[in-house]
Amino acid sequence: MGYTYDVKHNSIIVCPYTGIQIKRLYDLAKQKKGESNNYSNYKWTDGYLIMLDLGKTKKYEIYISEGTPDHPFLIKVKKKYHCANFESVFKLGSHCMNWSPDTIIGLTKIQHEQTGNI
């Protein structure tokens, strides 16, 4: 599926084999263009993004909100992590050079089609 949502710990756990599919919904570039943040009225709660990095489990503090039919969960940066995995998910660039506290990502469910013979 790409990720699992852990209700008890309000965490998004990324599958190390499939990764996650994301869509950048709002970021620094859109902010600089003057585009409005259509997600400010969503209910954001403290949570965690949990991913594997070279066999080590990493836990990043984020905000999580219920999303839309296309993006069941929205995640928002809470603080900077100078880590390639974190920067890659949020498309922040090296050393968080595109950092904005309003960066919002939509998580997409991965749809797998199975074809062929076993």
N, CA, C and O atoms as a DFTB+ gen file, in Angstrom:
472 C
 N C O
     1  1       0.814      -1.193       0.000
     2  2       0.000       0.000       0.000
     3  2       0.855       1.254       0.000
     4  3       0.376       2.297      -0.445
     5  1       2.062       1.214       0.461
     6  2       2.919       2.387       0.479
     7  2       3.112       2.947       1.874
     8  3       4.216       3.335       2.255
     9  1       2.013       2.986       2.638
    10  2       2.112       3.480       4.009
    11  2       0.989       2.880       4.845
    12  3      -0.016       2.393       4.327
    13  1       1.196       2.932       6.141
    14  2       0.194       2.501       7.103
    15  2      -0.045       3.653       8.060
    16  3       0.896       4.333       8.471
    17  1      -1.294       3.872       8.412
    18  2      -1.607       4.897       9.398
    19  2      -1.825       4.220      10.747
    20  3      -2.706       3.371      10.886
    21  1      -1.030       4.594      11.729
    22  2      -1.129       4.072      13.089
    23  2      -1.947       5.077      13.903
    24  3      -1.450       6.132      14.296
    25  1      -3.214       4.725      14.148
    26  2      -4.138       5.625      14.842
    27  2      -3.664       5.924      16.256
    28  3      -3.691       7.073      16.696
    29  1      -3.231       4.889      16.963
    30  2      -2.838       5.036      18.364
    31  2      -1.731       6.075      18.548
    32  3      -1.762       6.856      19.499
    33  1      -0.761       6.083      17.646
    34  2       0.385       6.992      17.761
    35  2       0.332       8.149      16.766
    36  3       1.279       8.929      16.668
    37  1      -0.773       8.260      16.030
    38  2      -0.937       9.282      14.992
    39  2       0.321       9.365      14.125
    40  3       0.970      10.406      14.026
    41  1       0.634       8.234      13.507
    42  2       1.863       8.115      12.714
    43  2       1.583       7.559      11.330
    44  3       0.716       6.705      11.145
    45  1       2.328       8.058      10.375
    46  2       2.350       7.510       9.022
    47  2       3.634       6.694       8.934
    48  3       4.730       7.236       9.077
    49  1       3.498       5.387       8.696
    50  2       4.657       4.497       8.603
    51  2       4.830       4.126       7.129
    52  3       3.953       3.501       6.533
    53  1       5.946       4.509       6.556
    54  2       6.211       4.299       5.131
    55  2       6.761       2.899       4.911
    56  3       7.680       2.468       5.607
    57  1       6.193       2.187       3.936
    58  2       6.684       0.856       3.577
    59  2       8.060       0.995       2.923
    60  3       8.205       1.725       1.942
    61  1       9.072       0.303       3.456
    62  2      10.422       0.443       2.894
    63  2      10.572      -0.199       1.517
    64  3      11.558       0.052       0.823
    65  1       9.610      -1.019       1.115
    66  2       9.713      -1.708      -0.171
    67  2       9.042      -0.944      -1.301
    68  3       9.534      -0.954      -2.429
    69  1       7.930      -0.285      -1.019
    70  2       7.212       0.421      -2.077
    71  2       7.354       1.926      -1.998
    72  3       7.155       2.624      -2.992
    73  1       7.700       2.437      -0.813
    74  2       7.745       3.884      -0.652
    75  2       6.339       4.454      -0.678
    76  3       5.364       3.718      -0.531
    77  1       6.230       5.755      -0.863
    78  2       4.921       6.401      -0.919
    79  2       4.808       7.238      -2.176
    80  3       5.803       7.715      -2.720
    81  1       3.582       7.406      -2.622
    82  2       3.310       8.324      -3.718
    83  2       2.769       9.589      -3.099
    84  3       1.883       9.549      -2.244
    85  1       3.306      10.714      -3.534
    86  2       2.919      11.990      -2.949
    87  2       2.568      12.993      -4.035
    88  3       2.914      12.826      -5.204
    89  1       1.876      14.031      -3.617
    90  2       1.640      15.180      -4.483
    91  2       1.882      16.423      -3.643
    92  3       1.307      16.587      -2.567
    93  1       2.721      17.273      -4.141
    94  2       3.003      18.531      -3.447
    95  2       1.799      19.444      -3.660
    96  3       1.502      19.833      -4.790
    97  1       1.115      19.781      -2.585
    98  2      -0.093      20.582      -2.677
    99  2       0.164      22.068      -2.431
   100  3      -0.476      22.923      -3.044
   101  1       1.097      22.372      -1.538
   102  2       1.440      23.758      -1.255
   103  2       2.878      23.811      -0.763
   104  3       3.289      22.991       0.058
   105  1       3.643      24.779      -1.266
   106  2       5.053      24.881      -0.893
   107  2       5.552      26.309      -1.067
   108  3       4.782      27.216      -1.383
   109  1       6.838      26.493      -0.860
   110  2       7.448      27.818      -0.934
   111  2       7.260      28.454      -2.312
   112  3       6.992      29.652      -2.400
   113  1       7.395      27.682      -3.377
   114  2       7.251      28.227      -4.731
   115  2       5.844      28.789      -4.951
   116  3       5.688      29.871      -5.516
   117  1       4.828      28.058      -4.505
   118  2       3.446      28.541      -4.645
   119  2       3.207      29.753      -3.752
   120  3       2.472      30.671      -4.115
   121  1       3.835      29.742      -2.588
   122  2       3.718      30.860      -1.663
   123  2       4.309      32.124      -2.289
   124  3       3.717      33.199      -2.196
   125  1       5.487      31.993      -2.935
   126  2       6.146      33.137      -3.567
   127  2       5.340      33.670      -4.754
   128  3       5.403      34.861      -5.061
   129  1       4.576      32.783      -5.427
   130  2       3.742      33.207      -6.550
   131  2       2.467      33.904      -6.076
   132  3       1.707      34.446      -6.879
   133  1       2.245      33.882      -4.766
   134  2       1.058      34.524      -4.222
   135  2      -0.173      33.627      -4.198
   136  3      -1.279      34.093      -3.926
   137  1       0.018      32.340      -4.483
   138  2      -1.119      31.417      -4.443
   139  2      -1.553      31.224      -2.996
   140  3      -0.730      31.185      -2.081
   141  1      -2.854      31.104      -2.811
   142  2      -3.352      30.966      -1.444
   143  2      -3.262      29.511      -0.981
   144  3      -3.325      28.570      -1.772
   145  1      -3.112      29.376       0.322
   146  2      -3.039      28.064       0.959
   147  2      -4.464      27.607       1.255
   148  3      -5.079      28.077       2.212
   149  1      -4.992      26.695       0.442
   150  2      -6.367      26.229       0.592
   151  2      -6.518      25.200       1.709
   152  3      -7.608      24.663       1.909
   153  1      -5.457      24.924       2.427
   154  2      -5.470      23.865       3.438
   155  2      -5.359      24.408       4.861
   156  3      -5.226      23.634       5.809
   157  1      -5.411      25.715       5.017
   158  2      -5.235      26.299       6.350
   159  2      -6.414      26.012       7.283
   160  3      -6.248      26.058       8.502
   161  1      -7.580      25.721       6.749
   162  2      -8.753      25.443       7.582
   163  2      -8.877      23.972       7.977
   164  3      -9.804      23.604       8.698
   165  1      -7.961      23.134       7.517
   166  2      -7.984      21.723       7.890
   167  2      -7.564      21.581       9.355
   168  3      -6.847      22.427       9.889
   169  1      -8.018      20.507       9.995
   170  2      -7.639      20.254      11.387
   171  2      -6.301      19.498      11.393
   172  3      -6.242      18.341      10.977
   173  1      -5.245      20.141      11.859
   174  2      -3.906      19.564      11.888
   175  2      -3.586      19.089      13.296
   176  3      -3.777      19.824      14.264
   177  1      -3.096      17.851      13.410
   178  2      -2.704      17.310      14.710
   179  2      -1.238      16.893      14.668
   180  3      -0.712      16.530      13.616
   181  1      -0.592      16.950      15.824
   182  2       0.797      16.505      15.911
   183  2       0.872      15.019      15.587
   184  3       0.022      14.237      16.013
   185  1       1.890      14.640      14.835
   186  2       2.074      13.235      14.477
   187  2       3.507      12.960      14.080
   188  3       4.409      13.769      14.298
   189  1       3.687      11.788      13.487
   190  2       5.036      11.366      13.098
   191  2       5.015      10.737      11.706
   192  3       4.043      10.094      11.308
   193  1       6.090      10.936      10.994
   194  2       6.370      10.245       9.747
   195  2       7.524       9.303      10.057
   196  3       8.597       9.745      10.469
   197  1       7.309       8.007       9.860
   198  2       8.322       7.011      10.215
   199  2       8.789       6.323       8.934
   200  3       7.990       5.770       8.178
   201  1      10.111       6.371       8.707
   202  2      10.703       5.787       7.507
   203  2      12.003       5.080       7.855
   204  3      12.638       5.370       8.869
   205  1      12.384       4.150       6.994
   206  2      13.671       3.495       7.132
   207  2      14.705       4.255       6.315
   208  3      14.412       4.717       5.212
   209  1      15.903       4.386       6.848
   210  2      17.004       5.035       6.149
   211  2      18.254       4.185       6.371
   212  3      18.838       4.189       7.455
   213  1      18.651       3.464       5.338
   214  2      19.808       2.565       5.407
   215  2      19.703       1.599       6.593
   216  3      20.671       1.373       7.319
   217  1      18.512       1.040       6.766
   218  2      18.285       0.048       7.819
   219  2      17.981       0.634       9.189
   220  3      17.691      -0.106      10.129
   221  1      18.043       1.959       9.312
   222  2      17.764       2.606      10.591
   223  2      16.387       3.283      10.517
   224  3      16.083       3.987       9.554
   225  1      15.564       3.059      11.544
   226  2      14.250       3.684      11.587
   227  2      14.388       5.130      12.037
   228  3      15.016       5.422      13.054
   229  1      13.785       6.036      11.256
   230  2      13.813       7.456      11.592
   231  2      12.384       7.940      11.798
   232  3      11.464       7.547      11.081
   233  1      12.226       8.798      12.790
   234  2      10.915       9.308      13.178
   235  2      10.954      10.829      13.116
   236  3      11.714      11.470      13.842
   237  1      10.119      11.407      12.234
   238  2      10.100      12.849      12.029
   239  2       8.791      13.430      12.573
   240  3       7.713      12.894      12.314
   241  1       8.890      14.508      13.316
   242  2       7.698      15.184      13.814
   243  2       7.054      15.951      12.659
   244  3       7.719      16.716      11.959
   245  1       5.745      15.735      12.470
   246  2       4.993      16.402      11.411
   247  2       3.603      16.749      11.941
   248  3       3.265      16.444      13.085
   249  1       2.812      17.386      11.095
   250  2       1.385      17.568      11.344
   251  2       0.646      16.679      10.353
   252  3       1.070      16.525       9.207
   253  1      -0.459      16.098      10.801
   254  2      -1.262      15.215       9.951
   255  2      -2.703      15.708       9.955
   256  3      -3.218      16.161      10.977
   257  1      -3.339      15.611       8.797
   258  2      -4.751      15.946       8.687
   259  2      -5.430      14.918       7.788
   260  3      -4.811      14.362       6.881
   261  1      -6.709      14.676       8.052
   262  2      -7.478      13.874       7.102
   263  2      -7.571      14.693       5.835
   264  3      -7.709      15.916       5.877
   265  1      -7.495      14.003       4.697
   266  2      -7.407      14.711       3.435
   267  2      -8.664      14.683       2.600
   268  3      -9.766      14.958       3.073
   269  1      -8.464      14.345       1.359
   270  2      -9.513      14.341       0.337
   271  2      -9.622      12.929      -0.231
   272  3      -8.799      12.075       0.102
   273  1     -10.611      12.662      -1.075
   274  2     -10.675      11.324      -1.686
   275  2      -9.397      10.943      -2.456
   276  3      -9.008       9.776      -2.464
   277  1      -8.757      11.905      -3.090
   278  2      -7.515      11.628      -3.833
   279  2      -6.308      11.478      -2.913
   280  3      -5.352      10.776      -3.242
   281  1      -6.356      12.132      -1.776
   282  2      -5.250      12.121      -0.818
   283  2      -5.824      11.902       0.580
   284  3      -6.151      12.862       1.278
   285  1      -5.947      10.620       0.994
   286  2      -6.581      10.325       2.286
   287  2      -5.941      11.030       3.484
   288  3      -6.612      11.323       4.473
   289  1      -4.644      11.298       3.383
   290  2      -3.945      12.007       4.456
   291  2      -3.116      13.128       3.855
   292  3      -2.531      12.996       2.780
   293  1      -3.086      14.241       4.588
   294  2      -2.215      15.354       4.246
   295  2      -1.185      15.446       5.354
   296  3      -1.505      15.255       6.528
   297  1       0.047      15.737       4.982
   298  2       1.092      15.923       5.979
   299  2       1.754      17.274       5.753
   300  3       1.886      17.752       4.627
   301  1       2.160      17.862       6.852
   302  2       2.734      19.204       6.828
   303  2       3.996      19.199       7.677
   304  3       4.053      18.540       8.715
   305  1       4.999      19.931       7.235
   306  2       6.250      19.993       7.991
   307  2       6.012      20.656       9.340
   308  3       5.199      21.572       9.464
   309  1       6.729      20.181      10.341
   310  2       6.653      20.794      11.667
   311  2       7.979      21.481      11.999
   312  3       8.009      22.587      12.538
   313  1       9.067      20.796      11.663
   314  2      10.388      21.389      11.873
   315  2      11.347      20.836      10.832
   316  3      11.055      19.847      10.160
   317  1      12.481      21.484      10.710
   318  2      13.481      21.085       9.713
   319  2      14.254      19.863      10.180
   320  3      14.614      19.737      11.350
   321  1      14.497      18.971       9.236
   322  2      15.417      17.848       9.441
   323  2      16.362      17.860       8.257
   324  3      15.924      17.730       7.114
   325  1      17.634      18.012       8.508
   326  2      18.614      17.985       7.427
   327  2      18.954      16.530       7.160
   328  3      20.011      16.028       7.541
   329  1      18.023      15.876       6.494
   330  2      18.105      14.450       6.187
   331  2      17.527      14.265       4.788
   332  3      16.437      14.759       4.496
   333  1      18.242      13.565       3.931
   334  2      17.832      13.407       2.537
   335  2      16.441      12.781       2.400
   336  3      15.672      13.183       1.526
   337  1      16.107      11.802       3.248
   338  2      14.773      11.183       3.165
   339  2      13.675      12.206       3.425
   340  3      12.722      12.312       2.654
   341  1      13.810      12.946       4.495
   342  2      12.825      13.961       4.857
   343  2      12.737      15.027       3.761
   344  3      11.645      15.396       3.328
   345  1      13.888      15.513       3.322
   346  2      13.916      16.552       2.287
   347  2      13.303      16.058       0.984
   348  3      12.690      16.836       0.252
   349  1      13.462      14.784       0.693
   350  2      12.909      14.205      -0.525
   351  2      11.382      14.121      -0.467
   352  3      10.707      14.463      -1.437
   353  1      10.843      13.675       0.644
   354  2       9.385      13.561       0.777
   355  2       8.724      14.923       0.604
   356  3       7.723      15.045      -0.102
   357  1       9.272      15.931       1.235
   358  2       8.671      17.261       1.191
   359  2       9.227      18.136       0.071
   360  3       8.855      19.304      -0.048
   361  1      10.115      17.577      -0.749
   362  2      10.711      18.305      -1.881
   363  2      11.337      19.623      -1.426
   364  3      11.114      20.675      -2.026
   365  1      12.122      19.544      -0.356
   366  2      12.722      20.738       0.231
   367  2      14.078      21.084      -0.367
   368  3      14.580      22.188      -0.157
   369  1      14.670      20.171      -1.099
   370  2      15.997      20.414      -1.636
   371  2      17.058      20.182      -0.578
   372  3      16.751      19.977       0.596
   373  1      18.290      20.215      -1.002
   374  2      19.424      19.977      -0.113
   375  2      19.455      20.999       1.018
   376  3      19.266      22.194       0.789
   377  1      19.692      20.528       2.225
   378  2      19.775      21.373       3.418
   379  2      18.520      22.234       3.617
   380  3      18.594      23.348       4.137
   381  1      17.365      21.696       3.192
   382  2      16.056      22.363       3.372
   383  2      16.013      23.764       2.763
   384  3      15.367      24.659       3.307
   385  1      16.704      23.955       1.630
   386  2      16.781      25.297       1.049
   387  2      15.415      25.815       0.583
   388  3      15.248      27.025       0.427
   389  1      14.436      24.933       0.357
   390  2      13.093      25.368      -0.041
   391  2      12.110      25.249       1.120
   392  3      10.918      25.018       0.919
   393  1      12.626      25.411       2.336
   394  2      11.822      25.270       3.543
   395  2      10.715      26.318       3.619
   396  3      10.941      27.498       3.350
   397  1       9.548      25.881       3.981
   398  2       8.447      26.756       4.347
   399  2       7.614      25.996       5.370
   400  3       7.335      24.815       5.168
   401  1       7.212      26.636       6.458
   402  2       6.390      25.943       7.446
   403  2       5.007      25.595       6.898
   404  3       4.252      24.864       7.539
   405  1       4.676      26.111       5.725
   406  2       3.379      25.830       5.113
   407  2       3.431      24.736       4.051
   408  3       2.436      24.514       3.360
   409  1       4.558      24.051       3.901
   410  2       4.665      22.982       2.908
   411  2       3.704      21.854       3.266
   412  3       3.734      21.325       4.377
   413  1       2.847      21.492       2.303
   414  2       1.844      20.456       2.519
   415  2       1.928      19.431       1.398
   416  3       2.000      19.779       0.219
   417  1       1.917      18.154       1.791
   418  2       2.002      17.035       0.863
   419  2       0.754      16.170       1.010
   420  3       0.310      15.903       2.127
   421  1       0.197      15.736      -0.099
   422  2      -0.913      14.789      -0.086
   423  2      -0.377      13.383      -0.320
   424  3       0.392      13.162      -1.255
   425  1      -0.770      12.441       0.511
   426  2      -0.368      11.039       0.330
   427  2      -1.395      10.349      -0.546
   428  3      -2.600      10.470      -0.322
   429  1      -0.917       9.632      -1.536
   430  2      -1.781       8.928      -2.474
   431  2      -1.685       7.443      -2.216
   432  3      -0.595       6.914      -1.999
   433  1      -2.814       6.769      -2.238
   434  2      -2.784       5.318      -2.097
   435  2      -2.213       4.717      -3.369
   436  3      -2.583       5.115      -4.474
   437  1      -1.312       3.759      -3.210
   438  2      -0.710       3.086      -4.362
   439  2      -1.639       1.970      -4.804
   440  3      -2.032       1.114      -4.012
   441  1      -1.977       1.995      -6.070
   442  2      -2.819       0.950      -6.637
   443  2      -1.934      -0.010      -7.423
   444  3      -1.236       0.393      -8.353
   445  1      -1.970      -1.263      -7.045
   446  2      -1.157      -2.272      -7.727
   447  2      -2.024      -3.115      -8.636
   448  3      -3.101      -3.565      -8.245
   449  1      -1.555      -3.324      -9.839
   450  2      -2.229      -4.247     -10.754
   451  2      -1.343      -5.470     -10.851
   452  3      -0.143      -5.368     -11.106
   453  1      -1.945      -6.625     -10.645
   454  2      -1.176      -7.849     -10.752
   455  2      -1.508      -8.513     -12.088
   456  3      -2.668      -8.796     -12.390
   457  1      -0.478      -8.750     -12.865
   458  2      -0.647      -9.415     -14.151
   459  2       0.385     -10.511     -14.278
   460  3       1.376     -10.532     -13.548
   461  1       0.155     -11.404     -15.188
   462  2       1.127     -12.463     -15.440
   463  2       0.809     -13.735     -14.687
   464  3      -0.181     -13.818     -13.961
   465  1       1.652     -14.710     -14.871
   466  2       1.482     -16.026     -14.242
   467  2       2.516     -16.236     -13.163
   468  3       3.623     -15.700     -13.219
   469  1       2.139     -17.014     -12.194
   470  2       3.079     -17.369     -11.128
   471  2       3.595     -18.764     -11.387
   472  3       4.405     -19.276     -10.614
